[in-house]
Amino acid sequence: MSAYEIITKKVIEAIENEAVLPWRRPWKKYGTGHTFPVNLVSGKEYQGVNVFLLSMQGFESPYWVTYKQAAKLGGWAKKGEKGTPILYWSVFEAKDVNGEKEKRAFVKFSYVFNAEQCENLPVPQQPDQSSQMPVMSEIERCERIIDGYKGGPVIVEREPQAYYSPRLDKVNMPVKSSFTKLEEFFSTLFHELGHSTGHPSRLDRKGISDKAMFGSDTYSKEELIAELTASFLCAEAGIENETFKNSVAYLQGWLKALKGNSRLLIEAASQAQKSADLILNRKKESKGSES
């Protein structure tokens, strides 16, 4: 199997199991300082589909290392422990048809181990959780995410449906009181904001900048990007467990498409990462390695 097929198969298996969702974060952000899985050596958080692959393993520690990284730190993977595959881009120089040098990249996969699967690793000591309690509620963090979206679309609560209009650059939401939980309101809003990042003035994503036909591959990919963007933002705000059932139902509806296109999930996750980073006003370095 190709790297795309191996990774997609892993996530599909998680989605099919209703008790596990790829972006549920088992550790407490406020004890580690990290929302997403992080490489112990580089200190960088993993991105794109790797977030889902590592988060769904269920370890309480957010720290991961390759076999070689563990050895350099004087540690090792425990006997019988299996690594988790992740994707990374390998860049190399080649010559084009005119003989000119150019850089090319291709996707590969590697294996990493969680700190809990290893011994003798210098894992950072976690501060006392009681002194690291969040000063904001989850709803306040949701509101801060929305307020921090620089140059975002207009948001109104009028019509009894949720949608994003690229022409008007506007998100319409049903009134908050029509939702059974505020977390569901914000999860839905995050989905629509995910669509808004594709506007020509932002990421200029096909499917938003060029209107896609309902049911087309482009339409399907855009919907998946928006939902994965929402998953990143829900995790950032700490409401992912409250919106768990809705997210499971939504993604299970995409299983047929995911099984038919091994590149869909990985490409959508990459675009969703860019989308979430734009909303969160973050700039991240591109990664060409396991870390």
N, C-alpha and C positions, 0 to 999 in steps of 0.2 A: 504493500500500500504506500501511497505517497504521503508526505508530511501533512498535506491538507486532509487527506482521508483519515489518517490516524487521529488527528486532533478533533475533527468533526465527530468522529465515532465516539470519542470520550465524552464530549458534551451532550450528544444525543442520548447516550445512556443515562446521563444525569437528569436530563429533562424528562425522560420516560419514567424515571423513579420520582413520584410526586413528593417524596420526603426530602429530596435534595434539589436545590436550585443552584446553578453555577456561581451566582454572585452573593450568596448569603455569607456574611462575614462572621466567623465563629469567635474571633477575638474582639476585645474591647479597644477601640481606637484610642481612647483617652489614657490607656495604660502604656501603649506602644508608640503613639504619635503617628501611626500609619493607618490609612483607610484601606489600602490594598496590600497584597503580598509584596514583599520587598527582598531584594538580594542582600544577604548579610555582608558581603564584601564591598560591593559598590555603594550600598545605601540607597539605591534607586528602586522605586516602585515599578513592578511589572506593568505592562500595558496591554491594551487590546484583548484578544482572546486568552492570553496568558493569565489575565486576572481571573477569568472564569475557571480555567483549568486548575489553578492553584487554590482558589477559594473553596471550590467544591470538594476538596479533599478532607475538609473538616478539622484540620489541626488548629489548636488554639494559638500557636505561635505564627506570626506573619513572616518569619525569616526563612529564607531558602538559600541553598548553595548547590553548586555542581559537585560531582565527586572529587574533581581536581581541586576546587576551592576549599572543600573540607580538609583535604590532605595538607594543603599549604598552611591552613590554620592549625594544624596539628590534631585534627579530628578525623572521624570516619563515620560511615553509615553503619548502623547496627546490622548484625547478621539477619538476613531474611527480609530486610526492608527493600521495597521497590521504589524506584524513582518515578517522578511524574513527568511526562513529556511536555515540553514547551516549544514554541516556535521562535526562530530568530532569523534575521537576514544576513546572508554571507555576501560580501561585496568583493568583486575581483575585476581586474583589468583585462580587456580584450580588444581586438581590432575590429572596426566596422568594415563595410564593403569597400571603403576607400583606403583601408589600411591605417586609418587614424585610431589612436587609442581612445577607449571609452570605458566608463565604469558600468558594470552590470551587477545585478543582484538577483539572488534566488533564495527561496525559502528553504530552511532546513529545520530539523528538530533535535533537541538535546534533552537530557534528563536532569532534573534537580531533586534534591531531598529537603524535606522540612527539617528545621532544627530539632524537632521532637523525634525525628528518625535517626538522629546522629548522637554521637558521644564526643565529649571533650572539645566542644565548640565554644568559643568565647562569645556567647550570646549576651547582649546588653541586659543588665539588670533592670527589671521593670519597677517603676516607682510604686509606692503604696497607692492602690486604687482609691482608697478613701480620700486621699488628698488630691486626686486627679479628676474629680467629678466634673462633668461639663457644666459650664456656667449658663448655657442656653438649653432650652428644651429642643426636642426634635423638630417641632413645628417652627420654632424661631430659626432653626438652622435652615429649614426649607425656605423660609421667607428671606433669609440672608442670601441664599443662593440666587433667588430670583432678583433681588435688589442688586446683586453684584454682576448680573449679566449686562455688560457694557454694550450700549448700542443695540439692545435687543428689540423685539417687536412690541407693539402696543398689546396690552392684555386687558380684555374686557370680560365681564360676567353678564351676559345678556341672553343669548339664545340657549335653549335646553339641549345643546350638543357641543362636543369639544372638537375643534378643528383649527388648523392654521391656514390662513389665506396668504399665499405668496404675493399675489397682486397688491393686496392692501398692507402686507407685512404686519398682520394682526392675528393674535390668538384669541379665539372666543372660547369661554368656558361656561358651563352651567353654574348657577350660583352655588356657593359652598354648602349651603343648607340642604342641597339636593343629594349630597353624598352621605353615606352612612358613617364615614370616618374622614377626618381632615386629611389623614395620610393618603387616602385614595384620591382626594382632590389634587394633592400635590404630585402624586405619581402620574396622574393623567396630564396635569399641566407640564410636568417634565417631559412627557412624551411629545406633546405639541411643541414645546420649546426645542426639542431635538430636531423636529422638522424645520423649524425656523433657521437653524444654523446653515441649512442648505441654500438660503437666499443668495442671489448673485452678489450682494454687498458683503457677504460673510464668506462661507466656504464654497459657494457657487457649485453646489452638488447636483448632478444630474438626477432628475426625479423631482426636484423642486424648481431649479432654474429652468428646466425643460419639463413641462407638465407630462407626467407619465400616465399611460392608460391603466385603468383599474384592472388588476389581475396580471399585468405584464411583469416581466422579470425585474424591470427597473422599479416599478411600483412596490413589488414585494421586498426588494432590497431596501428601499427607502423606509418602509414600515418597520423592518427589522432594525435598521439603524436607529430609528426614533425610540423603539422599545429598549434597545440596549443602552442608548443614551440615558433613558429614564432609569435603568437599573444602576448605572454608575452614580447618578445623582441621588437616587434613593439610598444607596450605600453611604454616600458622602454625608447625607443628612441623618443617617441612622434609622431610617424608617423601612428598610428592606424587609424586615420580618413582619411588619404590619401589612405589607402589600404582597406578601408571599403567594397566597392562593390565586390572586388575579394574574400575577406574573407567570405562574405555572400554566394556568389555563391559556394564556395568550401564546406562550412559546410552544405549547403542545400543538397548537393550531398550525405551527410552522414546520412540524416534523417532516411532513412529506416533501416540502421544498428543500429542507436541509439535507435530507437523505438523497435527493436527486441532484444536488450541486454541492460538492465538498468544499468549494471555494467561498460559497455564499456567507457562511457564518464568520469566517476569518476576515473576509473583506469588510463585512458589515461591522464587525467588532472594532476593526481598525478605524473606520470612519466614525463610529460612535465615540471612540476615545478622543478623536479630534473635536467632535461635537461637544462632548462634556468639558474638555479642557477650555474650549472657547467660552462656554457659559460660565465656567468657574474662573475665567480670566487667568488661566495658567499657561505657561509656556514650558514644554518639556522637550528634552533633547531626544533626538531619534536614536534608537538603539540598534546596533549591528551585531550584538553578542547576546549570550544567554542572560546577562544581567539586565 
